[in-house]
Amino acid sequence: MVRIMRWGMDTATGYRHDNEVAKGKKDPALSNRQNYRTMTERKWLVRMVFLESVAGVPGMVAASLRHLHSLRRMQRDNGWIETLLEEAYNERMHLLTFLKMAEPGWFMKMMIIGAQGVFYNGMFLSYLISPRICHRFVGYLEEEAVLTYTRAIADIDAGMLPKWEKLEAPEIAIRYWNMPEGHRMMRDLLLYIRADEAKHREVNHTLGNLEQKEDPNPFVSEYEDPSRPHPSKGIENIKPTGWERNEVI
């Protein structure tokens, strides 16, 4: 399913890239010379806008369903709703940042409306059936997002995106991430966004390892021994494959 969605998004955004580049096994410039379609700054922005318009859906769907479930049961949600809403908000800020750099045309807007409608309803029904599988699925989608931003950064480093080499991040991004002076360029922005996606990957894989109705959210929990590595809202102890249940419960 993840591969199908990846293929659909690649096709819709005109994206093509060498997998070996993201793994650091091939020079992006060499890959480009070997008949790979050149990803220009405009094509990257189209892809990123489309990606983030869809990426903000799962967190909101999961949070709204857990919110209604909490109301029906008249019980607390053990902290899950907060983290899921933060994820949705963070993805929306990614989108708003890129929209300061490129305005999609009517065709792209129609594609976004269609993709969002299909994905939202599919996610809604799927989360009712199996929240655990949905979190695992989103974790894999976030891995694809990490690869996308890794490839964009590699293209900047290889000199393939000259317009971005000295492009400063939009003011909305500087304020949101509190980007320090001297680290406010486009490449820095992509590093911040990639770190966000890596965190979402960890969060969703971890939530997929837990008992959905009983277990507390380990990312907002307090631990008896704070000196030991444990889940947090930061990236200091990040685990790409998530935390196992016996590590946090």
N, C-alpha and C positions, 0 to 999 in steps of 0.2 A: 504493500500500500504506500509506504514512504517513497519507494522508487517510482511508482506511478505518479504520485503527486509531484515529485521532483522533476520528472520528465515533462509533465504538464506545465509547470512553472517555467522550466527552461525554454520550452517551446513558445509560451506566451510572451516571454520577455526577450526572446532572441539571444538567449545565453548559451554559450558553449565554452568549455574550459578543460584543460588537461588535468586529470585527477592527480598526476604525478607532481604537478606544481604545488598543490596544497600540501602534499606530503614532504615537500622540500627535496624531492629527488630529481627535479628538472628545473632548469633555468626558464622563467616565464618568457624571456625574449626568444630563446631557442624554440619553445613550444609555439610561439606565435609564427615563427618562420616556417613551421612544419604544417602550414595550411589550417591552423585553428583560427576561427573567426575572431577578429580583433574586437576586444571589449573596450569601447570608448567610454569616456566619462558619462556621456548621456545614456548609453546602454546600461552602465552600472547603476545609475540613478533610477532608471525605469525599473530595473530588477529589484532594487532596494525598496522602492515605494510599494511595488506589488507585494513583495515579501512581508513588509511590516503591516500592510493593510490586512493581511490574513493572520499574521502572528499574534495580533491582539485579541483574536477571537477565543481561543481555548480557555485562557484564564478567566475571562468574563463569564463564559458559559458555565464553567465549573463553580465559580464563586456564586453565581445566581442560583444554581441548582442546590448547592450546599446551604445557601441562605434560606431558601424556601424549605428545605428539609429540616433545618434547625427550627424554623417557625412551627412546622407541623408537629415535630417531636417535643417542642417546648423545652429544648435542651441546648446547651452551648455546643459550638462546633469545634472546640479544641484548637482554635487558632488558625485553621486552614483558610478561611475566607480572606483574612487579611493578606496573607502571602499571595493568594491567587489574584486578588484585586491589584496588588502592587505589580505583579507580573503584567497584567493587562495594561495598566497605566504606563509602565515602562516601555512596552512595545508601542503604545500610542505616541509616546514622546519621540521614539525613533522615527516614526512616520512624520510627525510634525516637523522634526529637524530636516528631513530630506525634502519636505515640501517647501522649505525656505530656499531650496537650491534648484528645484525643478517643478514645474506645474504640469501634471499629466494632461494629455489631450482627451477628447471625448471618448475615443475608442478605449483607451486605458481605463477611464472611469467606468465605462460599461462593463469591462472585464472584471474590474474590482467588485462592482455590485453583484455580478453573477457569481463570482468565486466566493464572496462573503456569504451570499444567500445559501449556497450549497454547503459550504463548510460549517456555517453556524448551525444549520438544521441537522446536518450529519453528526456534528459534535454533540449537539443537544440529545439526540436519540441514543447515541453511543454511550454517553456519560450516564444516562439512566440505566442502561444495561450493565455496563462494566466500567466504573471509574478507574479501576486499576489499569486496565488495558489502555484507556485514554491517556493516562499520565505517562505510561510507557511510550505510547505512540508520539506524544508531544515531545518527550525526551529525545527521541530519534529525529524528529523534525528540527529541534533546536541544534542538534549535531550538524544537520545540513546547513543551518544558518551560520554556525561557526565556520564551516568550510567555505561558505560564500565570502564572508568577510576576510578570512585568511587569504583567499585568492586575490581579493581586491587589494589588500595590503601588499601582497607579493608583486602585483602589477605596478603599484606606486614605486616600490623599491627598485623594480627593474627599469624604471623610467618610461613605462608604457602609458602612463596617465599624466602627461606633463602639466595639464591645467590644474591638477590637484596637488602638485608638489609644493606650491606656495599659496594654496587656497586656505583661507582661515575659516574655521568652523562658524556657523551662524550664531548669533547672540543668544538665541534660545538654548542652544546646546551648551554654550559657555556657562550660562547661569544654572542650567539643570544639573550638569556634572561638576560644576564648580571647577572648571578647567583652569589650572594655574598658568600664569604668564609664561610665555615661552613654550607652552605645550597646548596650543590652540589651533593647530593646523588640521587639515582633512585627515591625514594619517592618524593623528592623535585621536580624532573623533571616532574613526573606525576601530581603534584599539579599545576605546571605552565601550562601544556598542558590542564588539565581539566578546568582551568580558561579561556584559549583561547576558548575552545569549548563552555563554558557557554556564553562567549561574542558573539560568532557567533550565538548562539541560540537567544540571545536578538536582535542582529542586524537584523536577517532574519524575526523574528516575527514582529519587528517594521516596516521594509520595506513592509511587507505584509499588514500592516494596512494603508498604504499611497496610495495616488493617484499616479500611476506609472509614468505618463508622466509630471505632473505638480509640484508635491511637491519636495522641496529640501531635501537633505540628512541631517537628524537631527544630525548625528554623526560628522559632520564637520561644522555645522552652528554656528553662534555667537548668543548669547541670551542677551536680554535687561537686565535681572537680573541674572547674573552668580551665585548668591548665592542660587538661587532656584534649586532644583534637576532637572537635564536635561540630555539627552543622551550625552555621550562623548566617546572618544576612550579608556578610562580606565574602571576600574571595580568598581569605587567608588559609582556609582548610578545604578548598574546593576539591570535590571528587567527580570526575567526568561521568562515571557510571552510577553515581548516587551512593548513599549510605544504606547499608543493610539494616534490617529491622533490629537485629540483635546488637547493633552498634549504638543505637539511639534510644531504644525502649528498655 
